[in-house]
Amino acid sequence: MITDSLQLLYNINKPDISIISKICFGERQLAVMLINSNLGTCTTLGNHLFAKKKDLLQPDFSNISHRALLIAYYSAFYNYSIVGENQGDILDVVNFNLYQNIVMIGYFRTLAEKIDSMQIPLIIFDLASNEERLTKINKQDEHLGKADAIILTATTLYNNTFDKIMSKVNSDSDVFLLGPTSVLCQDLFYHKNVKYIFGAVFNETEKVLKTIEEGGGIKDIRSLMKKIYLKRPENWT
C-alpha cells in the first residue's frame, strides 16, 4: 500500500537535476524553472523553505522543503505536456449537479461560492482557516466516508496528508485534485477514486519568477496562469 504518493512519483521518475535552470524561494511560493523554460510552483503555506538542487537526488520525504522542491520540479516536468482541449476550469469540466454530498478539503472560496449559488450541498474543511463557513476538522473523516464527490487541494501532497485523506474516502466517491500545486501525472491515478487532476502552467515565466522572488503569491501571478486538467483514462487500472 502506498503511504506517500510523492515518494511513488520519485521512485517512478527520479528528477534529472541537469535540466533545472533556476530555483526561486519566495515568501508565499517556491518555483522551479527547467532549461526549456517550463515552470512549476508549490505553495509555502507560510513555511520558510530552503533546499538545494542536489537535495532532489536523495530527498528526505519528512522534510517539507524537499517535498516542495520535488512538487515544483514535477509540475514543471509534467504539466506542459497537457495541450489542446485539456484546458479549462473545474466547473467547465465537472457537472456537480450529479452529486448529492460534496466535500471540499482546502477552502477554494470562489469555487465554493459558485457551488453554493447552484444550491448544491457542500461541506468544507481547511486546517489553515477558522471561518464560519467551514466545518470543524474533527468531522472530516466522518464526511469523507459519506461523500460522493471530493474536491481536494493539491497542497495535501506537499504537507503529506494526501494519502491519509485518500484512505478515508468512500470507495464510490469521485475525487478531484485541484490547485496550482497539482502535478498532472497519470501515476497519481494509482488511487482509483481520483478522476481528474486540475492544475496550471504559466506564461512569461521570467515575470512569474520575479513576482515570486518579491514575495508574491498565486493571486499576483494568476493572470499569467493557464488552467489545465488531466482526466483519468478509461482503461486505467
C-alpha positions in Angstrom: 0.0 0.0 0.0 1.3 3.4 -0.9 1.6 5.7 2.1 3.3 8.7 0.3 2.3 9.3 -3.3 5.1 11.8 -3.7 7.6 9.1 -3.0 5.8 7.0 -5.5 6.4 9.7 -8.2 10.0 9.8 -7.2 10.5 6.1 -7.4 9.0 6.0 -10.9 10.8 9.1 -12.2 13.7 10.4 -10.3 14.5 14.0 -11.0 17.2 15.0 -13.5 18.8 18.0 -11.9 20.8 18.7 -15.0 17.6 20.1 -16.6 16.9 22.6 -13.8 17.7 26.2 -14.8 16.6 28.1 -11.7 15.1 27.6 -8.3 13.3 30.5 -6.6 12.2 30.6 -2.9 9.7 33.3 -2.1 7.6 34.1 0.9 4.5 32.5 -0.5 5.6 30.3 -3.4 8.6 28.2 -4.5 9.3 27.9 -8.2 11.5 25.6 -10.3 12.3 26.5 -13.9 13.7 24.0 -16.3 16.1 24.7 -19.1 13.2 24.6 -21.6 11.5 27.4 -19.6 8.8 25.2 -18.2 8.0 26.3 -14.7 6.3 24.7 -11.7 5.4 26.1 -8.3 4.5 25.0 -4.8 2.9 27.0 -2.1 4.9 27.5 1.1 1.8 27.5 3.4 3.7 30.1 5.4 6.7 27.8 6.0 10.2 29.2 5.5 11.6 26.9 2.8 15.1 26.2 1.6 16.7 23.4 -0.3 19.4 22.8 -2.9 19.2 21.2 -6.3 21.3 18.3 -5.1 18.7 17.5 -2.4 16.5 16.1 -5.2 18.9 13.3 -5.7 18.2 11.8 -2.2 15.2 13.7 -0.8 14.2 13.4 2.8 10.4 12.9 2.5 9.9 14.2 6.0 11.5 17.5 5.1 8.8 20.0 3.9 11.4 21.9 1.8 12.4 18.8 -0.1 8.8 17.9 -0.7 8.0 21.4 -2.0 11.0 21.3 -4.3 10.0 17.9 -5.7 6.5 19.1 -6.4 7.6 22.2 -8.2 10.0 20.1 -10.3 7.4 17.5 -11.2 4.9 20.3 -12.1 7.4 21.8 -14.4 8.3 18.4 -15.9 4.8 17.0 -16.4 2.2 19.8 -16.7 3.4 21.3 -20.0 2.7 18.0 -21.8 -1.0 18.8 -21.3 -2.1 20.5 -24.5 -5.1 21.1 -26.8 -8.5 20.5 -25.4 -7.5 19.8 -21.9 -7.7 23.4 -20.8 -10.3 24.8 -18.5 -11.6 25.3 -15.0 -13.1 22.5 -12.9 -16.6 24.0 -13.4 -16.1 23.8 -17.2 -15.5 20.0 -16.9 -17.3 18.6 -13.9 -21.1 18.7 -13.5 -21.5 18.9 -9.7 -25.3 18.7 -10.1 -24.7 14.9 -10.5 -23.6 14.7 -6.8 -25.6 14.8 -3.6 -22.8 15.1 -1.0 -19.8 17.1 -1.8 -16.8 17.7 0.5 -14.1 20.3 -0.2 -10.8 20.0 1.6 -8.9 23.3 1.3 -11.1 26.4 1.0 -11.4 27.4 -2.6 -13.5 30.4 -1.9 -14.6 31.4 -5.4 -15.4 27.8 -6.3 -17.3 27.3 -3.1 -19.4 30.4 -3.7 -20.3 29.2 -7.2 -21.3 25.7 -5.9 -23.3 27.4 -3.1 -25.1 29.5 -5.7 -26.1 26.3 -7.5 -27.7 25.2 -4.2 -25.6 22.0 -4.1 -24.8 20.7 -0.6 -21.1 21.4 0.2 -19.1 20.7 3.3 -15.7 22.5 3.6 -12.7 21.8 5.7 -9.5 23.8 5.9 -6.7 23.4 8.6 -5.5 26.9 7.9 -8.8 28.8 8.4 -11.4 29.2 11.0 -14.1 31.0 9.0 -17.7 30.4 9.9 -18.4 28.7 6.5 -16.1 25.8 7.4 -17.0 22.6 9.3 -14.8 21.6 12.3 -11.9 19.5 11.3 -12.8 16.7 13.7 -15.8 15.9 11.5 -13.6 15.4 8.4 -13.3 11.7 8.4 -17.0 11.2 9.0 -17.9 13.3 6.0 -15.2 11.8 3.8 -16.8 8.4 4.3 -20.2 9.7 3.2 -19.2 12.0 0.3 -19.9 11.1 -3.3 -17.5 13.8 -4.6 -14.4 15.3 -3.0 -12.6 18.5 -4.1 -9.2 18.1 -2.7 -6.4 20.7 -2.6 -3.2 19.6 -4.2 -1.3 21.0 -1.2 -2.1 17.8 0.6 0.6 16.2 -1.5 3.0 18.8 -0.2 2.1 18.5 3.5 1.9 14.7 3.3 -1.8 14.4 4.2 -2.9 13.3 0.7 -2.7 9.5 1.3 -4.2 9.6 4.8 -7.2 11.5 3.4 -7.5 9.1 0.4 -7.6 6.2 2.9 -10.8 7.7 4.4 -12.6 8.2 1.1 -15.7 6.3 0.3 -14.8 3.6 -2.4 -17.6 5.0 -4.7 -16.6 8.7 -4.3 -15.1 10.7 -7.2 -12.0 12.8 -6.2 -10.9 15.9 -8.0 -7.4 17.1 -7.2 -7.2 20.8 -7.6 -4.8 23.8 -7.4 -1.7 25.3 -9.0 0.4 22.9 -6.9 -1.0 20.0 -8.8 1.3 17.6 -10.6 -0.6 16.4 -13.7 0.9 12.9 -13.8 -1.1 9.7 -14.6 0.7 7.8 -11.8 -1.5 9.7 -9.3 -4.4 7.7 -10.7 -2.9 4.9 -8.7 -5.7 6.0 -6.3 -8.8 4.7 -8.2 -11.0 7.4 -6.8 -9.0 10.2 -8.5 -11.0 11.1 -11.6 -9.4 14.4 -12.6 -6.3 16.4 -11.7 -6.7 20.2 -12.2 -3.5 22.3 -12.3 -1.7 25.1 -14.2 1.1 26.2 -16.5 2.5 29.7 -16.8 3.2 32.2 -19.5 6.0 34.8 -19.1 7.9 32.5 -16.7 10.6 35.1 -16.0 8.0 37.5 -14.8 6.4 34.8 -12.7 9.8 34.1 -11.1 10.4 37.8 -10.4 7.0 38.1 -8.7 7.6 35.0 -6.6 11.0 36.2 -5.6 9.5 39.5 -4.4 7.0 37.7 -2.2 4.1 37.4 -4.5 1.5 34.6 -4.2 -0.9 32.9 -6.6 -3.2 36.0 -6.7 -0.3 38.0 -8.1 0.5 35.6 -10.9 -3.0 34.4 -11.7 -3.1 36.5 -14.9 -0.1 34.6 -16.2 -1.6 31.2 -15.4 -3.4 28.9 -17.8 -5.7 26.3 -16.1 -5.3 22.7 -17.4 -6.5 19.3 -16.4 -5.8 15.6 -16.8 -8.6 13.1 -16.9 -8.3 9.5 -15.7 -8.0 7.2 -18.8 -11.0 4.9 -19.2 -8.7 1.8 -19.2 -6.5 2.9 -16.3 -6.2 0.2 -13.6 
